[in-house]
Amino acid sequence: MLPEFIRYLEAERRYSPLTVRNYRRDVEQFLSWLGTDDARFDPRRVTTGQIREWIIHRTETGGISAATMNREISSLRALFRWLHRTGAIEKDILRPLASLKTSRRLPAFVPESRMSNIINECEYESDEFETERNSLVILLFYSCGLRLAELVGIDRDDLSADRTSLRVRGKGDKERLVPILDEIREKILHYLEVIERQKICNSEEKALFLTHKGKRISRTAVYRLVQDELAKAGVQGKKSPHVLRHTFATHLMNGGADMREIQELLGHASLQATQVYTHNSIARLKEIYAKAHPREKKGE
């Protein structure tokens, strides 16, 4: 059963390898809790009550958060919806279950003043391969709002011939075009010169971002280099590629960009996912109000 379900996620749903891996792990954990495995699993014997017991077990005994539990519920939802669609079960037993309520956290982002200093540092040209690569990684995350998997998956031919736009493959293998600013275009051209001159890419590897051996850089390596670069710049709190994506969206929102445009640039399937950035803008407005409004200043 599980191999067929995984093939469905990969071929029909076109989920990313990371999402498929998470779904597999969640389903295997659930089967283990039931005391069975894929070979002996009979989905017709599972009840909605058992799913509720599983949720209680995971949240109370396992101590996981509501957000993590909702992701695991989504994995089981996908499984039982697929089983129902294929006729393996008569009804979808997860349909009556609602997701757990979660507290809405504002996305972490880097303040504009701090980000401006980081960008200025990244725009300096160097003939050192690793320095140029790392700087371009930061610049593309911030200027294009990319996800980690999207950046790692960029091939050199995803760049337009004039290097003014980038084709990005997002979730569900959906493609979108993202504009490239002039200064980023110059950085890309210089980086391509460096890898050619130093013969970094001496094989048929198509990736834009490479290791010293000319292979596509890994997600882990990119995550670490972003952490290191942001730490060196004095960024406080969480330091990750997704923080740079949040920073891109928040700064656009604060600058007056239309929410629909931000949605398109981020590759969000729905506007609801983009609306979270309005909260950051409101938080910023409150901060400005507290500092500038006469009635607030009286309390100083």
Helices and strands as residue ranges (DSSP letters): H 2-11, H 17-34, G 43-45, H 48-56, I 57-61, H 66-85, H 112-122, H 129-144, H 148-152, G 156-158, E 165-169, G 171-173, E 175-179, H 182-197, H 219-232, H 241-254, H 259-266, H 271-274, H 276-292, H 294-297
